[in-house]
């Protein structure tokens, strides 16, 4: 069985889309429209934005060829993407090398600001939307899909413009020996799903096996180091492919914002996460300790984040959600700010910001522009507030829509994973 077939089989488990009646489909559409109005979420793109996006996807290869002399040519570097099987666009890719005394990790991000900049209609629309909103079975994009799924998608065997973060990491402590951030041209060798990445790790004869094994070795070390340093890890059972992507993206985000803060001394859209008060942390730990079958290790109580990490690793599976919820209840909301003061409590990073998802987050788009131009938008504080507020709106919209799906007898997870198919009323699994 091929990688693709295995991945498809593992995801669908033989199940097709969730079937619903036409009547129920109308109810879902009405609920979405109600929520979009409540949270001021724009579903349709204005025609001028769509037209601009379509124009920017014409003559792609000619434009890239014209750009090569102005960029670092990384097309000979072994590069690949790893995404969920149902991903529509691939905006990040990685490359890895091991040298005598260092790892070199490249994280390549689609160069979205080459196409979406402050003089464009797409930029204004991105500010309006501020993020992509993910509802079960329905997505409201920040940028027009025609752009995100073509020139800003790092598909295999095609030249693409990228913004590359090149990190030279000390083998002993995984600290940054050198960070370079630059515009590049890359060519992805392959697009892997998470299932395929797991298969490549298992099969020593498979293409990209050595590269995946090496980057997992590095990512696992970074993961363990984060936990040791006090970074909160609420999902301890992630598979290897997720660990690779999560740790590489965290390392790149941290590298970029450290460069902006320490090397350039410029404002940016930093991600600031305040810590709960000591009383709030104590309340959460007592709630966790009282759960049946759960015990917080005695030597971990002094550092609540390490206490939660250690408890999650040995708690019964049936209690994981309750432990996570006890923590989430006392956690303040993270916000975007133009100053990193206060750091990111959950990650235990002094300075942190977003860079690796400019297709779906305004913060990353803004930070790409600041890195490229070394120029900060005059209304940066206003942009930080908008991105923070719209993220809160998106999360609340998602919560309310999931609640509505449950009210009408649908499983949000099934809808999200399998999609929806509208059938004649008498054939539908669910009617209302």
C-alpha positions in Angstrom: 0.0 0.0 0.0 1.3 3.5 -0.9 2.0 6.2 1.6 -1.1 8.1 0.3 -3.3 5.0 0.5 -2.2 4.3 4.1 -2.7 7.9 5.1 -6.2 8.0 3.5 -7.2 4.7 5.2 -5.8 5.8 8.5 -7.7 9.1 8.4 -11.1 8.0 7.1 -11.2 4.5 8.6 -13.6 3.6 5.8 -16.0 6.4 6.6 -17.3 8.9 4.1 -18.6 12.4 4.7 -21.3 13.1 7.4 -24.6 13.0 5.5 -27.1 15.6 6.4 -30.5 16.6 5.0 -31.1 19.8 2.9 -33.2 21.1 5.8 -30.4 20.7 8.3 -27.9 22.2 5.8 -30.1 25.3 5.7 -30.1 25.5 9.5 -26.3 25.3 9.6 -26.0 28.0 7.0 -28.4 30.2 8.9 -26.4 29.6 12.1 -23.1 30.5 10.4 -24.6 33.7 9.0 -25.9 34.6 12.5 -22.5 34.0 14.0 -20.7 36.0 11.3 -22.9 39.0 11.9 -22.5 38.7 15.7 -18.7 38.5 15.5 -18.3 40.8 12.4 -16.7 38.0 10.4 -16.6 38.6 6.6 -17.3 35.5 4.7 -17.2 36.8 1.1 -14.2 38.6 -0.4 -14.8 41.9 -2.2 -14.4 41.6 -6.0 -11.4 44.0 -6.1 -9.5 41.8 -3.6 -10.3 38.6 -5.7 -9.3 40.3 -8.9 -6.0 41.5 -7.4 -5.3 38.0 -6.1 -6.0 36.5 -9.6 -3.7 38.9 -11.3 -0.9 38.1 -8.8 -1.1 34.4 -9.7 -0.4 35.0 -13.4 3.1 34.6 -15.0 4.4 33.1 -11.7 7.5 31.3 -13.1 8.6 34.3 -15.1 8.3 36.5 -12.0 10.3 34.0 -9.9 13.0 33.8 -12.6 13.3 37.5 -12.5 13.7 37.4 -8.7 16.4 34.8 -8.5 19.4 37.2 -8.8 18.0 39.2 -5.9 17.6 36.2 -3.6 19.5 33.3 -2.1 19.1 30.3 -4.4 18.3 27.2 -2.3 16.8 25.1 -5.0 19.5 22.4 -4.6 18.9 22.1 -0.9 16.8 19.0 0.1 13.5 20.5 1.2 10.1 19.1 2.0 6.7 20.0 3.6 4.7 18.1 6.2 1.0 18.9 6.7 -2.3 17.2 7.5 -3.7 15.1 4.7 -6.5 17.6 4.1 -4.3 20.7 4.0 -5.1 23.0 1.1 -1.9 25.0 1.1 1.6 24.4 2.2 3.2 27.5 3.6 6.1 26.1 5.5 8.9 23.7 4.5 12.1 22.5 6.3 15.7 21.5 5.5 18.2 20.0 7.8 22.0 19.2 7.9 24.2 17.9 10.6 27.8 19.2 10.8 30.7 18.5 13.1 29.7 20.8 15.9 26.3 22.1 14.8 22.9 21.4 13.3 21.7 23.7 10.6 18.0 24.0 10.4 16.2 25.9 7.6 12.6 26.9 8.0 11.2 28.2 4.7 8.0 30.2 4.8 6.0 31.2 1.7 6.9 34.8 0.9 3.4 36.1 1.3 4.5 39.8 1.6 5.9 39.6 -2.0 2.3 39.5 -3.1 0.4 41.0 -0.1 1.9 44.4 1.0 0.5 47.7 2.5 -0.3 49.1 -0.9 -2.5 46.2 -1.9 -6.2 45.6 -1.4 -5.4 42.1 -0.1 -3.4 43.7 2.8 -6.4 45.9 3.8 -8.6 42.9 3.7 -6.2 40.8 5.8 -6.2 43.6 8.4 -10.0 43.5 8.3 -10.2 39.8 8.8 -7.0 39.4 10.9 -7.0 35.6 10.8 -8.4 32.5 9.2 -11.5 31.2 11.1 -11.8 27.4 11.2 -15.3 26.0 11.9 -16.0 22.3 11.6 -16.5 21.7 7.9 -16.2 25.4 7.0 -13.3 27.8 6.7 -13.3 31.6 6.4 -9.8 32.5 4.9 -7.8 35.6 5.8 -6.3 35.7 2.2 -8.0 34.7 -1.0 -7.6 30.9 -1.5 -6.6 31.4 -5.1 -3.4 33.0 -3.8 -2.8 30.7 -0.8 -3.3 27.6 -2.9 -1.0 28.6 -5.8 2.0 31.1 -5.6 2.0 30.9 -1.7 1.8 27.1 -1.6 5.2 25.4 -1.5 4.2 22.5 -3.8 6.8 20.0 -4.8 8.9 20.3 -8.0 8.1 24.0 -8.6 10.2 27.0 -7.8 8.7 29.2 -5.1 9.6 32.5 -3.4 10.2 32.0 0.3 11.3 33.8 3.4 13.9 31.6 5.0 15.1 31.4 8.6 18.5 29.7 8.7 19.5 28.6 12.2 22.9 27.3 13.2 22.3 25.4 16.5 25.0 24.3 19.0 24.9 20.6 19.4 25.4 20.7 23.1 22.7 23.2 24.2 20.7 23.7 21.0 21.3 27.5 21.4 21.5 29.8 18.4 25.1 30.2 17.2 23.9 32.2 14.2 20.6 33.3 12.8 20.1 34.5 9.2 16.7 35.6 7.8 16.5 36.3 4.1 14.4 36.1 0.9 15.1 32.9 -1.1 14.0 30.7 -4.0 13.3 27.1 -3.0 12.0 23.9 -4.7 10.3 21.4 -2.4 11.3 17.8 -3.1 8.1 16.3 -1.7 4.9 16.9 0.1 4.4 14.6 3.1 1.3 14.1 5.2 1.8 13.4 8.9 1.1 9.7 8.2 3.7 9.6 5.4 6.3 11.3 7.7 5.7 8.6 10.3 6.2 5.9 7.6 9.4 7.5 6.4 10.7 7.5 9.9 10.0 3.7 10.1 11.3 2.7 6.7 15.1 3.1 6.5 15.0 2.6 2.7 12.4 5.2 2.0 13.1 8.6 0.4 13.8 11.4 2.9 14.2 8.8 5.7 17.6 10.1 6.9 16.4 13.7 6.8 13.2 13.0 8.7 15.2 10.9 11.2 17.7 13.7 11.7 15.1 16.4 12.1 13.1 14.3 14.6 16.3 13.6 16.6 16.8 17.4 16.8 13.1 18.2 17.4 12.8 15.6 20.2 15.8 17.2 21.9 14.3 20.6 21.6 11.0 19.3 23.0 12.7 17.7 26.0 14.8 20.8 26.6 11.6 23.0 26.5 10.0 20.9 29.1 13.1 20.9 31.2 13.2 24.7 31.0 9.6 24.9 32.2 7.6 25.2 29.0 4.0 24.0 29.5 3.2 20.9 27.3 -0.5 20.2 27.6 -0.5 17.5 24.9 2.2 15.0 25.9 1.2 12.3 23.4 1.9 14.0 20.1 3.3 11.8 17.3 6.7 12.3 15.8 5.6 14.2 12.7 3.7 16.7 14.9 6.7 17.1 17.2 8.9 17.9 14.2 6.7 20.6 12.8 5.8 22.1 16.2 9.4 22.3 17.5 10.8 23.6 14.2 8.2 26.3 13.9 8.7 27.4 17.6 12.4 27.6 17.0 12.0 29.7 13.9 9.4 32.0 15.5 11.7 32.5 18.5 14.7 33.1 16.2 12.9 35.8 14.3 11.6 37.7 17.3 14.9 37.5 19.1 16.6 39.0 16.0 14.0 41.8 15.8 14.3 42.6 19.5 18.0 42.1 20.3 19.8 42.6 16.9 17.6 45.3 15.4 15.8 46.8 18.4 12.6 47.3 16.5 9.0 47.0 17.6 7.1 44.0 16.2 3.9 42.0 16.9 5.1 40.1 19.9 3.0 37.4 21.5 2.7 38.1 25.2 1.1 35.6 27.6 0.7 36.8 31.2 1.0 34.3 34.1 -1.8 33.3 36.4 -1.5 34.6 40.0 0.0 32.3 42.6 -3.5 31.8 44.0 -4.9 30.8 40.6 -2.1 28.3 40.0 -2.7 26.8 43.5 -6.4 26.5 42.7 -5.6 24.6 39.4 -3.1 22.3 41.1 -5.5 21.4 43.9 -8.2 20.7 41.4 -5.8 18.4 39.5 -4.6 16.7 42.7 -8.2 15.9 43.7 -8.9 14.0 40.4 -9.3 10.2 40.9 -6.1 8.3 40.0 -4.0 11.5 39.7 -1.1 12.6 41.8 1.3 15.5 41.3 4.9 14.5 42.0 6.0 16.0 45.3 9.2 17.6 43.9 7.3 19.5 41.2 4.9 21.6 43.2 7.2 24.6 43.2 7.0 25.1 39.5 3.3 24.7 38.4 4.2 24.2 34.7 6.6 21.4 35.4 4.0 20.0 37.9 1.4 19.9 35.1 3.8 18.4 32.6 4.9 15.6 35.0 1.3 14.9 36.0 0.0 14.6 32.4 2.7 12.1 31.6 1.6 9.6 34.2 -2.1 10.4 34.7 -4.8 8.0 33.4 -6.0 8.8 29.9 -9.5 9.4 31.1 -8.3 12.4 33.2 -6.2 14.2 30.6 -9.0 16.5 29.5 -9.9 17.4 33.0 -6.2 18.3 33.8 -6.0 20.4 30.7 -9.2 22.2 31.5 -8.1 22.9 35.0 -5.1 24.7 33.6 -6.9 26.5 30.8 -9.4 28.0 33.2 -6.8 29.9 35.1 -4.7 31.0 32.1 -5.0 34.6 31.0 -5.5 35.2 27.3 -2.3 35.8 25.3 -2.3 39.0 23.3 -0.3 40.7 20.6 1.7 43.6 21.8 4.4 45.9 20.3 6.7 45.2 23.2 7.6 41.7 24.5 7.7 42.8 28.1 6.3 40.0 30.3 7.2 37.2 27.9 5.2 34.1 27.1 4.4 32.3 30.3 3.1 29.0 28.9 6.1 28.6 26.6 8.4 30.1 29.2 10.0 32.3 26.5 11.2 35.8 27.4 10.5 36.9 23.9 8.2 35.3 21.4 6.1 36.2 18.3 4.6 34.6 15.2 6.3 34.3 11.8 5.5 30.9 10.3 1.9 31.3 9.2 1.4 34.5 7.2 -1.4 32.9 5.1 -3.6 32.6 8.2 -2.5 35.1 10.8 -2.2 38.9 10.5 0.6 38.9 13.1 2.9 36.7 11.0 2.1 38.8 7.9 3.1 42.0 9.7 6.2 40.5 11.1 7.3 39.3 7.6 6.9 42.9 6.5 8.9 44.3 9.4 11.7 41.8 8.9 11.9 42.6 5.2 11.6 46.4 5.4 12.9 46.9 8.9 10.0 49.4 9.0 7.2 49.3 11.6 3.7 50.3 10.6 2.7 53.5 12.2 -0.5 51.9 13.5 1.2 48.9 15.0 -0.4 49.2 18.4 -3.8 49.3 16.7 -3.0 46.3 14.6 -1.9 44.4 17.7 -5.2 45.1 19.4 -7.2 44.2 16.3 -5.4 40.9 15.8 -5.9 40.0 19.5 -9.6 40.9 19.5 -10.4 39.1 16.2 -8.6 36.0 17.4 -10.9 36.0 20.5 -13.9 36.5 18.2 -12.8 33.6 16.0 -12.4 31.3 19.0 -15.8 32.2 20.4 -17.5 31.8 17.0 -15.9 28.3 16.8 -17.1 27.4 20.3 -20.7 28.5 19.6 -20.8 26.8 16.2 -19.6 23.5 17.7 -22.2 23.8 20.4 -24.9 24.3 17.8 -23.7 21.2 15.9 -24.1 19.2 19.1 -27.5 20.6 19.7 -28.7 19.3 16.3 -27.1 15.9 16.8 -23.9 16.3 14.9 -20.4 15.4 16.1 -18.1 18.4 15.5 -15.0 16.2 15.3 -16.6 14.0 12.7 -17.8 17.0 10.7 -14.3 18.5 10.9 -12.5 15.3 9.9 -14.9 13.9 7.3 -16.7 16.9 5.9 -20.4 17.2 5.1 -22.5 15.9 2.2 -26.0 17.1 1.7 -28.4 14.4 0.5 -32.1 14.0 -0.1 -34.0 14.2 3.2 -35.0 10.5 3.3 -31.4 9.4 2.8 -29.8 11.7 5.5 -28.3 10.3 8.7 -29.5 13.4 10.6 -32.7 15.3 10.3 -34.0 18.2 12.4 
